[in-house]
């Protein structure tokens, strides 16, 4: 029985020694470990990607993490055009046929210079 107990104590001691040997070293003065270059780049790119969503964010993050220059802005989708045209103060003041004509020109990019 004592050999089993000795074996179990040795196993526990070995497991404890192994877990402390592989623990990540930390500086006594800082609460968080220093970031490596890739982690810092990820933090910076995340800050720059604020407000971007979906595929636009993925494309931005990919190019940013590779260190490439930001990609050119993508074309607006039809839904984004509708939202932008409806938000135009001129669209809010128009009614009926005048509004239809304004929206038509706005959505066809004739009016995009004011956006």
WOJOZI-V12343 format. One record per residue. N is the residue number from 1. BURIAL is 1 if it has 16 or more other C-alpha atoms within 10 Angstrom, else 0. Layout:
BEGIN
n=[N & N]
burial=[BURIAL & BURIAL]
END
This chain:
BEGIN
n=[1 & 2 & 3 & 4 & 5 & 6 & 7 & 8 & 9 & 10 & 11 & 12 & 13 & 14 & 15 & 16 & 17 & 18 & 19 & 20 & 21 & 22 & 23 & 24 & 25 & 26 & 27 & 28 & 29 & 30 & 31 & 32 & 33 & 34 & 35 & 36 & 37 & 38 & 39 & 40 & 41 & 42 & 43 & 44 & 45 & 46 & 47 & 48 & 49 & 50 & 51 & 52 & 53 & 54 & 55 & 56 & 57 & 58 & 59 & 60 & 61 & 62 & 63 & 64 & 65 & 66 & 67 & 68 & 69 & 70 & 71 & 72 & 73 & 74 & 75 & 76 & 77 & 78 & 79 & 80 & 81 & 82 & 83 & 84 & 85 & 86 & 87 & 88 & 89 & 90 & 91 & 92 & 93 & 94 & 95 & 96 & 97 & 98 & 99 & 100 & 101 & 102 & 103 & 104 & 105 & 106 & 107 & 108 & 109 & 110 & 111 & 112 & 113 & 114 & 115]
burial=[0 & 0 & 0 & 0 & 0 & 0 & 0 & 0 & 0 & 0 & 0 & 0 & 0 & 0 & 0 & 0 & 0 & 0 & 0 & 0 & 0 & 0 & 0 & 0 & 0 & 0 & 0 & 0 & 0 & 0 & 0 & 0 & 0 & 0 & 0 & 0 & 0 & 0 & 0 & 0 & 1 & 0 & 0 & 0 & 1 & 1 & 0 & 0 & 1 & 0 & 0 & 0 & 0 & 0 & 0 & 0 & 1 & 0 & 0 & 1 & 1 & 0 & 0 & 1 & 1 & 0 & 0 & 0 & 0 & 0 & 0 & 0 & 0 & 0 & 0 & 0 & 0 & 0 & 0 & 0 & 1 & 0 & 0 & 1 & 1 & 1 & 0 & 0 & 0 & 0 & 1 & 0 & 0 & 0 & 0 & 0 & 0 & 0 & 1 & 0 & 0 & 1 & 1 & 0 & 0 & 1 & 1 & 0 & 0 & 0 & 0 & 0 & 0 & 0 & 0]
END
